[in-house]
Amino acid sequence: MTELKQHQSHKDVLLRLKKAHGHLAKVIRMIEEEEGCLKISQQLFAVEKAITQAKKNVIHDHIEHCLEDSSSKKSKEKDLKEFKEITKYL
């Protein structure tokens, strides 16, 4: 696997994960305070959406910047294998 490299999108990913963290903390408080199921579900949806978008950003960034435009056949095969592997997380 390719090493994780810092890219511009990582700042956005970090922001989204922090939002998800905040929403999740709110869900926990809501459950402890016995809030209604509708409000809890709305917050859980926000957590899920933030994490899903962060994951997509990481994967798309990886595809755009980490999979090399290789000239050798061996390198192309490695990149193709890695591409196939990462797409299972979409």
C-alpha positions in Angstrom: 0.0 0.0 0.0 1.1 3.6 -0.6 2.1 5.6 2.4 -0.3 8.2 3.6 0.8 11.6 2.4 -0.5 14.9 3.5 -2.7 16.5 0.8 -4.8 19.6 0.6 -8.0 17.6 1.1 -6.8 16.2 4.5 -7.6 19.6 6.1 -11.2 19.2 4.9 -11.3 15.6 6.0 -10.1 16.6 9.5 -12.8 19.3 9.7 -15.5 16.8 8.7 -14.3 14.3 11.2 -14.3 16.9 14.0 -17.9 17.8 13.0 -18.8 14.1 13.2 -17.2 13.9 16.6 -19.2 16.8 17.8 -22.5 15.4 16.4 -21.7 12.0 18.0 -21.0 13.6 21.4 -24.4 15.4 21.1 -26.1 12.0 20.3 -24.6 10.5 23.4 -25.9 13.4 25.5 -29.3 13.2 23.9 -29.6 9.6 24.7 -28.5 10.2 28.3 -31.0 13.0 28.6 -33.7 10.7 27.0 -34.4 13.0 24.0 -36.9 11.9 21.4 -36.0 9.3 18.8 -36.6 11.6 15.9 -34.0 14.2 17.1 -31.5 11.4 17.9 -32.0 9.9 14.4 -31.4 13.3 12.8 -28.1 13.7 14.7 -27.0 10.1 13.9 -27.7 10.9 10.2 -25.5 13.9 10.5 -22.7 11.8 12.0 -23.0 9.2 9.3 -23.1 11.8 6.5 -20.0 13.6 7.8 -18.0 10.3 8.1 -19.1 9.1 4.7 -18.0 12.4 3.1 -14.7 12.3 4.8 -14.1 8.7 3.6 -15.0 9.7 0.0 -12.6 12.6 0.2 -9.7 10.4 1.4 -10.4 7.8 -1.3 -10.8 10.3 -4.1 -7.7 12.1 -3.0 -5.8 8.9 -3.0 -6.9 8.0 -6.5 -6.0 11.5 -7.8 -2.6 11.9 -6.1 -1.2 8.6 -4.8 -1.8 6.2 -7.7 1.2 7.0 -9.9 1.0 7.4 -13.6 3.5 4.6 -14.0 5.4 3.7 -17.1 6.5 0.2 -16.2 4.1 -2.7 -16.4 4.9 -3.9 -12.9 4.2 -0.5 -11.5 0.9 -0.3 -13.4 -0.1 -3.7 -12.1 0.6 -2.6 -8.5 -1.4 0.6 -9.0 -4.3 -1.2 -10.5 -4.3 -3.7 -7.6 -4.3 -0.8 -5.1 -7.0 1.0 -7.0 -9.2 -2.1 -6.9 -8.5 -2.6 -3.2 -9.4 1.0 -2.2 -12.7 1.0 -4.2 -14.1 -1.6 -1.9 -14.4 1.1 0.8 -16.6 3.4 -1.3 
